[in-house]
Amino acid sequence: MVACDPDSTTGPFGQPDVRPIVFLRLENGWSLFTVSPRGSASTRLNLSMTETLFPALSPDGSKLAFVVESSPGGVYVGAADGSAARLVYPGWTDRITWSPDATRLALAINGDIIVVPLDGSTPQSITDSIDLYAGYPSWSSRGRIAFDTRGPFSASSGIYTMAVDGSDLRLTVPDDGTDARDPAWSPDGSRLAFAFGGYGASSIYTVAADGSDRRRVTPEPEWGFGWTDLAPAWAPSGDWIAFSREHILCSGAQCQSRYDIMVVRSDGSDARNLTADAAWGGVRPSW
């Protein structure tokens, strides 16, 4: 592993990739934590509400959106540490993504994508004219929204992109019988990261915005040592990708399944586990 000066802007985690990663952990209920991409101990966010899930940092890292399951539940937006959070949408979602100017959110709601203005204007569905189950949206800095089609009764899914008004639908990763899910735009909008594969054999890939140049980022699991890599999230520079991994770790004859937050360079090198020291590592990172 390459040594890194904490104040360097040129090392493996130079600015702005030192920004903490926010993620979800099951610890006395669902809670939000942060961890340094360099791998320091994780820290729980000091939130007044309980059962907090599915964090999403704004593009500049100054705001945090998240879901609250406890009453009054819904989607909240606050400062990056979750402070001063206010309810912006009363419904439940498992995926939040920010507009490039941080004035709107897009949410996945029961197969539709809903855009929620933060000025209090009326939320609008942008997928009414699309005959697809749309989930897990990601909003590009170039103004397009990617989503997957994995619904509650789907055996597999593909990934599409569209304009923010729901027009110009394009198939980016076809549904060929293997799950392609959890799309995430790179900061410059030129590539999508996504998870590809089934349970126990899922890896992170990237692809160009037009669907060309597909590249594997995390390796295919070896036989007998399966893992499920999901929920990629790009570093602000686009040089690194965080993701969650479900895998089995063994010590002697004792094996346990666990969830961890991983980071890897976008070319697939220098993978590391950021939450190995925690009893229940984490899932669903946002960077």
Contacts in CASP RR format, 6 or more apart in sequence:
PFRMAT RR
TARGET T0000
AUTHOR 0000-0000-0000
METHOD contacts of the structure
MODEL  1
MVACDPDSTTGPFGQPDVRPIVFLRLENGWSLFTVSPRGSASTRLNLSMT
ETLFPALSPDGSKLAFVVESSPGGVYVGAADGSAARLVYPGWTDRITWSP
DATRLALAINGDIIVVPLDGSTPQSITDSIDLYAGYPSWSSRGRIAFDTR
GPFSASSGIYTMAVDGSDLRLTVPDDGTDARDPAWSPDGSRLAFAFGGYG
ASSIYTVAADGSDRRRVTPEPEWGFGWTDLAPAWAPSGDWIAFSREHILC
SGAQCQSRYDIMVVRSDGSDARNLTADAAWGGVRPSW
1 270 0 8 1.000
1 272 0 8 1.000
2 11 0 8 1.000
2 12 0 8 1.000
2 270 0 8 1.000
4 11 0 8 1.000
4 12 0 8 1.000
4 13 0 8 1.000
4 14 0 8 1.000
4 38 0 8 1.000
5 11 0 8 1.000
6 18 0 8 1.000
6 38 0 8 1.000
8 14 0 8 1.000
9 15 0 8 1.000
12 270 0 8 1.000
13 37 0 8 1.000
13 38 0 8 1.000
13 240 0 8 1.000
14 237 0 8 1.000
16 236 0 8 1.000
16 237 0 8 1.000
17 37 0 8 1.000
17 235 0 8 1.000
17 236 0 8 1.000
17 237 0 8 1.000
17 239 0 8 1.000
17 240 0 8 1.000
18 36 0 8 1.000
18 37 0 8 1.000
18 38 0 8 1.000
19 37 0 8 1.000
19 57 0 8 1.000
19 61 0 8 1.000
19 235 0 8 1.000
19 236 0 8 1.000
19 287 0 8 1.000
20 34 0 8 1.000
20 35 0 8 1.000
20 36 0 8 1.000
20 37 0 8 1.000
21 34 0 8 1.000
21 35 0 8 1.000
21 36 0 8 1.000
21 37 0 8 1.000
21 233 0 8 1.000
21 242 0 8 1.000
21 261 0 8 1.000
21 263 0 8 1.000
21 274 0 8 1.000
21 285 0 8 1.000
21 286 0 8 1.000
21 287 0 8 1.000
22 32 0 8 1.000
22 33 0 8 1.000
22 34 0 8 1.000
22 45 0 8 1.000
22 55 0 8 1.000
22 57 0 8 1.000
22 64 0 8 1.000
22 285 0 8 1.000
22 286 0 8 1.000
22 287 0 8 1.000
23 32 0 8 1.000
23 33 0 8 1.000
23 34 0 8 1.000
23 35 0 8 1.000
23 42 0 8 1.000
23 55 0 8 1.000
23 244 0 8 1.000
23 261 0 8 1.000
23 275 0 8 1.000
23 282 0 8 1.000
23 283 0 8 1.000
23 284 0 8 1.000
23 285 0 8 1.000
23 286 0 8 1.000
24 30 0 8 1.000
24 31 0 8 1.000
24 32 0 8 1.000
24 33 0 8 1.000
24 53 0 8 1.000
24 54 0 8 1.000
24 55 0 8 1.000
24 282 0 8 1.000
24 283 0 8 1.000
24 284 0 8 1.000
25 31 0 8 1.000
25 32 0 8 1.000
25 33 0 8 1.000
25 42 0 8 1.000
25 44 0 8 1.000
25 275 0 8 1.000
25 278 0 8 1.000
25 280 0 8 1.000
25 281 0 8 1.000
25 282 0 8 1.000
25 283 0 8 1.000
26 280 0 8 1.000
26 282 0 8 1.000
27 44 0 8 1.000
27 279 0 8 1.000
27 280 0 8 1.000
29 50 0 8 1.000
29 51 0 8 1.000
30 51 0 8 1.000
30 52 0 8 1.000
30 53 0 8 1.000
30 69 0 8 1.000
31 44 0 8 1.000
31 45 0 8 1.000
31 47 0 8 1.000
31 50 0 8 1.000
31 52 0 8 1.000
32 44 0 8 1.000
32 45 0 8 1.000
32 47 0 8 1.000
32 52 0 8 1.000
32 53 0 8 1.000
32 55 0 8 1.000
32 66 0 8 1.000
32 82 0 8 1.000
33 42 0 8 1.000
33 43 0 8 1.000
33 44 0 8 1.000
33 45 0 8 1.000
33 282 0 8 1.000
34 42 0 8 1.000
34 43 0 8 1.000
34 45 0 8 1.000
35 41 0 8 1.000
35 42 0 8 1.000
35 43 0 8 1.000
35 261 0 8 1.000
35 274 0 8 1.000
35 275 0 8 1.000
36 274 0 8 1.000
37 235 0 8 1.000
37 240 0 8 1.000
37 242 0 8 1.000
37 263 0 8 1.000
37 274 0 8 1.000
37 287 0 8 1.000
39 272 0 8 1.000
39 274 0 8 1.000
41 277 0 8 1.000
42 274 0 8 1.000
42 275 0 8 1.000
42 278 0 8 1.000
42 281 0 8 1.000
45 52 0 8 1.000
45 81 0 8 1.000
45 82 0 8 1.000
46 81 0 8 1.000
46 83 0 8 1.000
47 82 0 8 1.000
47 85 0 8 1.000
49 68 0 8 1.000
49 70 0 8 1.000
49 73 0 8 1.000
49 76 0 8 1.000
49 85 0 8 1.000
50 68 0 8 1.000
50 70 0 8 1.000
51 68 0 8 1.000
51 69 0 8 1.000
51 70 0 8 1.000
52 66 0 8 1.000
52 67 0 8 1.000
52 68 0 8 1.000
52 69 0 8 1.000
53 66 0 8 1.000
53 67 0 8 1.000
53 68 0 8 1.000
53 69 0 8 1.000
53 94 0 8 1.000
53 284 0 8 1.000
54 66 0 8 1.000
54 67 0 8 1.000
54 93 0 8 1.000
54 94 0 8 1.000
54 95 0 8 1.000
54 96 0 8 1.000
54 284 0 8 1.000
55 64 0 8 1.000
55 65 0 8 1.000
55 66 0 8 1.000
55 284 0 8 1.000
55 286 0 8 1.000
56 64 0 8 1.000
56 65 0 8 1.000
56 66 0 8 1.000
56 96 0 8 1.000
56 97 0 8 1.000
56 98 0 8 1.000
56 105 0 8 1.000
56 286 0 8 1.000
57 63 0 8 1.000
57 64 0 8 1.000
57 80 0 8 1.000
57 98 0 8 1.000
57 286 0 8 1.000
57 287 0 8 1.000
58 64 0 8 1.000
58 65 0 8 1.000
58 98 0 8 1.000
58 102 0 8 1.000
59 98 0 8 1.000
59 100 0 8 1.000
59 102 0 8 1.000
59 141 0 8 1.000
59 187 0 8 1.000
60 102 0 8 1.000
61 80 0 8 1.000
61 236 0 8 1.000
62 79 0 8 1.000
62 80 0 8 1.000
62 102 0 8 1.000
63 77 0 8 1.000
63 78 0 8 1.000
63 79 0 8 1.000
63 80 0 8 1.000
63 98 0 8 1.000
63 102 0 8 1.000
64 77 0 8 1.000
64 78 0 8 1.000
64 79 0 8 1.000
64 80 0 8 1.000
64 81 0 8 1.000
64 82 0 8 1.000
64 85 0 8 1.000
65 75 0 8 1.000
65 76 0 8 1.000
65 77 0 8 1.000
65 78 0 8 1.000
65 88 0 8 1.000
65 96 0 8 1.000
65 98 0 8 1.000
65 105 0 8 1.000
66 75 0 8 1.000
66 76 0 8 1.000
66 82 0 8 1.000
66 85 0 8 1.000
66 96 0 8 1.000
67 73 0 8 1.000
67 74 0 8 1.000
67 75 0 8 1.000
67 76 0 8 1.000
67 92 0 8 1.000
67 93 0 8 1.000
67 94 0 8 1.000
67 96 0 8 1.000
68 74 0 8 1.000
68 75 0 8 1.000
68 76 0 8 1.000
68 87 0 8 1.000
69 92 0 8 1.000
72 87 0 8 1.000
72 90 0 8 1.000
73 87 0 8 1.000
73 90 0 8 1.000
73 91 0 8 1.000
73 92 0 8 1.000
74 87 0 8 1.000
74 89 0 8 1.000
74 90 0 8 1.000
74 91 0 8 1.000
74 92 0 8 1.000
75 87 0 8 1.000
75 88 0 8 1.000
75 89 0 8 1.000
75 90 0 8 1.000
75 91 0 8 1.000
75 93 0 8 1.000
75 96 0 8 1.000
75 105 0 8 1.000
75 107 0 8 1.000
75 116 0 8 1.000
76 82 0 8 1.000
76 85 0 8 1.000
76 86 0 8 1.000
76 87 0 8 1.000
76 88 0 8 1.000
77 85 0 8 1.000
77 86 0 8 1.000
77 88 0 8 1.000
77 105 0 8 1.000
77 118 0 8 1.000
78 84 0 8 1.000
78 85 0 8 1.000
78 86 0 8 1.000
79 85 0 8 1.000
88 105 0 8 1.000
88 116 0 8 1.000
88 118 0 8 1.000
88 120 0 8 1.000
89 105 0 8 1.000
89 107 0 8 1.000
89 114 0 8 1.000
89 116 0 8 1.000
89 123 0 8 1.000
91 109 0 8 1.000
92 109 0 8 1.000
93 107 0 8 1.000
93 108 0 8 1.000
93 109 0 8 1.000
94 108 0 8 1.000
94 136 0 8 1.000
95 107 0 8 1.000
95 108 0 8 1.000
95 135 0 8 1.000
95 136 0 8 1.000
95 137 0 8 1.000
96 105 0 8 1.000
96 106 0 8 1.000
96 107 0 8 1.000
97 105 0 8 1.000
97 106 0 8 1.000
97 137 0 8 1.000
97 138 0 8 1.000
97 139 0 8 1.000
97 145 0 8 1.000
98 104 0 8 1.000
98 105 0 8 1.000
98 106 0 8 1.000
98 139 0 8 1.000
99 105 0 8 1.000
99 106 0 8 1.000
99 115 0 8 1.000
99 139 0 8 1.000
99 164 0 8 1.000
100 139 0 8 1.000
100 140 0 8 1.000
100 141 0 8 1.000
100 143 0 8 1.000
102 118 0 8 1.000
103 117 0 8 1.000
103 118 0 8 1.000
103 119 0 8 1.000
104 115 0 8 1.000
104 116 0 8 1.000
104 117 0 8 1.000
104 118 0 8 1.000
105 115 0 8 1.000
105 116 0 8 1.000
105 118 0 8 1.000
106 113 0 8 1.000
106 114 0 8 1.000
106 115 0 8 1.000
106 116 0 8 1.000
106 126 0 8 1.000
106 137 0 8 1.000
106 139 0 8 1.000
106 145 0 8 1.000
107 113 0 8 1.000
107 114 0 8 1.000
107 115 0 8 1.000
107 116 0 8 1.000
107 137 0 8 1.000
108 134 0 8 1.000
108 135 0 8 1.000
108 136 0 8 1.000
108 137 0 8 1.000
108 147 0 8 1.000
111 127 0 8 1.000
111 133 0 8 1.000
111 134 0 8 1.000
111 135 0 8 1.000
111 151 0 8 1.000
112 125 0 8 1.000
112 127 0 8 1.000
112 128 0 8 1.000
112 134 0 8 1.000
113 125 0 8 1.000
113 126 0 8 1.000
113 127 0 8 1.000
113 134 0 8 1.000
113 135 0 8 1.000
113 137 0 8 1.000
113 145 0 8 1.000
113 147 0 8 1.000
114 123 0 8 1.000
114 124 0 8 1.000
114 125 0 8 1.000
114 126 0 8 1.000
115 123 0 8 1.000
115 124 0 8 1.000
115 125 0 8 1.000
115 126 0 8 1.000
115 164 0 8 1.000
116 123 0 8 1.000
117 123 0 8 1.000
126 145 0 8 1.000
126 162 0 8 1.000
126 164 0 8 1.000
126 165 0 8 1.000
126 166 0 8 1.000
127 134 0 8 1.000
127 166 0 8 1.000
129 166 0 8 1.000
130 162 0 8 1.000
130 166 0 8 1.000
130 169 0 8 1.000
132 149 0 8 1.000
132 160 0 8 1.000
133 149 0 8 1.000
133 150 0 8 1.000
133 151 0 8 1.000
133 154 0 8 1.000
134 147 0 8 1.000
134 148 0 8 1.000
134 149 0 8 1.000
134 160 0 8 1.000
135 147 0 8 1.000
135 148 0 8 1.000
135 149 0 8 1.000
135 150 0 8 1.000
135 151 0 8 1.000
136 147 0 8 1.000
136 148 0 8 1.000
136 150 0 8 1.000
136 181 0 8 1.000
136 182 0 8 1.000
136 183 0 8 1.000
137 145 0 8 1.000
137 146 0 8 1.000
137 147 0 8 1.000
138 145 0 8 1.000
138 146 0 8 1.000
138 147 0 8 1.000
138 183 0 8 1.000
138 184 0 8 1.000
138 185 0 8 1.000
138 192 0 8 1.000
139 145 0 8 1.000
139 164 0 8 1.000
139 185 0 8 1.000
140 146 0 8 1.000
140 161 0 8 1.000
140 185 0 8 1.000
140 189 0 8 1.000
140 209 0 8 1.000
141 185 0 8 1.000
141 187 0 8 1.000
141 188 0 8 1.000
141 189 0 8 1.000
142 189 0 8 1.000
142 209 0 8 1.000
143 163 0 8 1.000
143 164 0 8 1.000
144 161 0 8 1.000
144 162 0 8 1.000
144 163 0 8 1.000
144 164 0 8 1.000
144 185 0 8 1.000
144 189 0 8 1.000
144 209 0 8 1.000
145 161 0 8 1.000
145 162 0 8 1.000
145 163 0 8 1.000
145 164 0 8 1.000
145 166 0 8 1.000
146 159 0 8 1.000
146 160 0 8 1.000
146 161 0 8 1.000
146 172 0 8 1.000
146 183 0 8 1.000
146 184 0 8 1.000
146 185 0 8 1.000
146 192 0 8 1.000
147 159 0 8 1.000
147 160 0 8 1.000
147 161 0 8 1.000
147 162 0 8 1.000
147 183 0 8 1.000
148 157 0 8 1.000
148 158 0 8 1.000
148 159 0 8 1.000
148 160 0 8 1.000
148 180 0 8 1.000
148 181 0 8 1.000
148 182 0 8 1.000
148 183 0 8 1.000
148 194 0 8 1.000
149 157 0 8 1.000
149 158 0 8 1.000
149 159 0 8 1.000
149 160 0 8 1.000
149 175 0 8 1.000
150 156 0 8 1.000
150 157 0 8 1.000
150 158 0 8 1.000
150 179 0 8 1.000
150 181 0 8 1.000
151 157 0 8 1.000
155 177 0 8 1.000
156 175 0 8 1.000
156 176 0 8 1.000
156 177 0 8 1.000
156 178 0 8 1.000
156 179 0 8 1.000
156 180 0 8 1.000
157 175 0 8 1.000
157 179 0 8 1.000
157 180 0 8 1.000
157 181 0 8 1.000
158 171 0 8 1.000
158 173 0 8 1.000
158 174 0 8 1.000
158 175 0 8 1.000
158 179 0 8 1.000
158 180 0 8 1.000
158 181 0 8 1.000
159 171 0 8 1.000
159 172 0 8 1.000
159 173 0 8 1.000
159 180 0 8 1.000
159 181 0 8 1.000
159 183 0 8 1.000
159 192 0 8 1.000
159 194 0 8 1.000
160 169 0 8 1.000
160 170 0 8 1.000
160 171 0 8 1.000
160 172 0 8 1.000
161 169 0 8 1.000
161 170 0 8 1.000
161 172 0 8 1.000
161 192 0 8 1.000
161 209 0 8 1.000
162 168 0 8 1.000
162 169 0 8 1.000
162 170 0 8 1.000
170 210 0 8 1.000
172 183 0 8 1.000
172 192 0 8 1.000
172 207 0 8 1.000
172 209 0 8 1.000
172 210 0 8 1.000
172 211 0 8 1.000
173 180 0 8 1.000
173 183 0 8 1.000
173 192 0 8 1.000
173 194 0 8 1.000
173 196 0 8 1.000
173 207 0 8 1.000
173 211 0 8 1.000
173 214 0 8 1.000
174 180 0 8 1.000
178 196 0 8 1.000
178 197 0 8 1.000
178 198 0 8 1.000
179 195 0 8 1.000
179 196 0 8 1.000
179 197 0 8 1.000
179 198 0 8 1.000
179 202 0 8 1.000
180 194 0 8 1.000
180 195 0 8 1.000
180 196 0 8 1.000
180 197 0 8 1.000
181 194 0 8 1.000
181 195 0 8 1.000
181 196 0 8 1.000
181 230 0 8 1.000
182 194 0 8 1.000
182 195 0 8 1.000
182 230 0 8 1.000
182 231 0 8 1.000
182 232 0 8 1.000
183 192 0 8 1.000
183 193 0 8 1.000
183 194 0 8 1.000
184 192 0 8 1.000
184 193 0 8 1.000
184 194 0 8 1.000
184 231 0 8 1.000
184 232 0 8 1.000
184 233 0 8 1.000
184 234 0 8 1.000
185 191 0 8 1.000
185 192 0 8 1.000
185 234 0 8 1.000
186 192 0 8 1.000
186 193 0 8 1.000
186 206 0 8 1.000
186 234 0 8 1.000
186 238 0 8 1.000
186 266 0 8 1.000
187 234 0 8 1.000
187 235 0 8 1.000
187 236 0 8 1.000
187 237 0 8 1.000
187 238 0 8 1.000
188 238 0 8 1.000
189 209 0 8 1.000
190 208 0 8 1.000
190 209 0 8 1.000
191 206 0 8 1.000
191 207 0 8 1.000
191 208 0 8 1.000
191 209 0 8 1.000
192 206 0 8 1.000
192 207 0 8 1.000
192 209 0 8 1.000
192 211 0 8 1.000
193 204 0 8 1.000
193 205 0 8 1.000
193 206 0 8 1.000
193 217 0 8 1.000
193 232 0 8 1.000
193 233 0 8 1.000
193 234 0 8 1.000
193 241 0 8 1.000
193 243 0 8 1.000
193 266 0 8 1.000
194 204 0 8 1.000
194 205 0 8 1.000
194 206 0 8 1.000
194 207 0 8 1.000
194 232 0 8 1.000
195 202 0 8 1.000
195 203 0 8 1.000
195 204 0 8 1.000
195 205 0 8 1.000
195 229 0 8 1.000
195 230 0 8 1.000
195 231 0 8 1.000
195 232 0 8 1.000
195 243 0 8 1.000
196 202 0 8 1.000
196 203 0 8 1.000
196 204 0 8 1.000
196 205 0 8 1.000
197 203 0 8 1.000
198 228 0 8 1.000
199 228 0 8 1.000
200 221 0 8 1.000
200 226 0 8 1.000
200 227 0 8 1.000
200 228 0 8 1.000
200 246 0 8 1.000
201 220 0 8 1.000
201 221 0 8 1.000
201 226 0 8 1.000
201 228 0 8 1.000
202 227 0 8 1.000
202 228 0 8 1.000
202 229 0 8 1.000
202 230 0 8 1.000
203 216 0 8 1.000
203 217 0 8 1.000
203 218 0 8 1.000
203 219 0 8 1.000
203 220 0 8 1.000
203 221 0 8 1.000
203 229 0 8 1.000
204 216 0 8 1.000
204 217 0 8 1.000
204 218 0 8 1.000
204 229 0 8 1.000
204 232 0 8 1.000
204 241 0 8 1.000
204 243 0 8 1.000
204 264 0 8 1.000
205 214 0 8 1.000
205 215 0 8 1.000
205 216 0 8 1.000
205 217 0 8 1.000
206 214 0 8 1.000
206 215 0 8 1.000
206 217 0 8 1.000
206 241 0 8 1.000
206 266 0 8 1.000
207 213 0 8 1.000
207 214 0 8 1.000
207 215 0 8 1.000
216 268 0 8 1.000
217 232 0 8 1.000
217 241 0 8 1.000
217 264 0 8 1.000
217 266 0 8 1.000
217 267 0 8 1.000
217 268 0 8 1.000
218 229 0 8 1.000
218 243 0 8 1.000
218 262 0 8 1.000
218 264 0 8 1.000
218 268 0 8 1.000
218 271 0 8 1.000
221 227 0 8 1.000
225 247 0 8 1.000
225 248 0 8 1.000
226 247 0 8 1.000
226 248 0 8 1.000
227 245 0 8 1.000
227 246 0 8 1.000
227 247 0 8 1.000
227 248 0 8 1.000
228 245 0 8 1.000
228 246 0 8 1.000
228 247 0 8 1.000
229 243 0 8 1.000
229 244 0 8 1.000
229 245 0 8 1.000
229 262 0 8 1.000
230 243 0 8 1.000
230 244 0 8 1.000
230 245 0 8 1.000
230 246 0 8 1.000
230 283 0 8 1.000
231 243 0 8 1.000
231 244 0 8 1.000
231 283 0 8 1.000
231 284 0 8 1.000
231 285 0 8 1.000
232 241 0 8 1.000
232 242 0 8 1.000
232 243 0 8 1.000
233 241 0 8 1.000
233 242 0 8 1.000
233 243 0 8 1.000
233 285 0 8 1.000
233 286 0 8 1.000
233 287 0 8 1.000
234 240 0 8 1.000
234 241 0 8 1.000
234 242 0 8 1.000
234 266 0 8 1.000
234 287 0 8 1.000
235 241 0 8 1.000
235 242 0 8 1.000
235 263 0 8 1.000
235 287 0 8 1.000
236 287 0 8 1.000
238 266 0 8 1.000
239 265 0 8 1.000
239 266 0 8 1.000
240 263 0 8 1.000
240 264 0 8 1.000
240 265 0 8 1.000
240 266 0 8 1.000
240 287 0 8 1.000
241 263 0 8 1.000
241 264 0 8 1.000
241 265 0 8 1.000
241 266 0 8 1.000
242 261 0 8 1.000
242 262 0 8 1.000
242 263 0 8 1.000
242 274 0 8 1.000
242 285 0 8 1.000
242 287 0 8 1.000
243 261 0 8 1.000
243 262 0 8 1.000
243 263 0 8 1.000
243 264 0 8 1.000
243 285 0 8 1.000
244 259 0 8 1.000
244 260 0 8 1.000
244 261 0 8 1.000
244 262 0 8 1.000
244 282 0 8 1.000
244 283 0 8 1.000
244 284 0 8 1.000
244 285 0 8 1.000
245 259 0 8 1.000
245 260 0 8 1.000
245 261 0 8 1.000
245 262 0 8 1.000
245 273 0 8 1.000
246 257 0 8 1.000
246 258 0 8 1.000
246 259 0 8 1.000
247 257 0 8 1.000
247 258 0 8 1.000
247 260 0 8 1.000
248 255 0 8 1.000
248 256 0 8 1.000
248 257 0 8 1.000
248 258 0 8 1.000
249 255 0 8 1.000
249 256 0 8 1.000
249 258 0 8 1.000
250 256 0 8 1.000
258 280 0 8 1.000
258 281 0 8 1.000
259 280 0 8 1.000
259 281 0 8 1.000
259 282 0 8 1.000
259 283 0 8 1.000
260 273 0 8 1.000
260 274 0 8 1.000
260 275 0 8 1.000
260 276 0 8 1.000
260 281 0 8 1.000
260 282 0 8 1.000
261 273 0 8 1.000
261 274 0 8 1.000
261 275 0 8 1.000
261 281 0 8 1.000
261 282 0 8 1.000
261 283 0 8 1.000
261 285 0 8 1.000
262 271 0 8 1.000
262 272 0 8 1.000
262 273 0 8 1.000
262 274 0 8 1.000
263 271 0 8 1.000
263 272 0 8 1.000
263 274 0 8 1.000
264 270 0 8 1.000
264 271 0 8 1.000
264 272 0 8 1.000
265 271 0 8 1.000
275 281 0 8 1.000
275 282 0 8 1.000
END
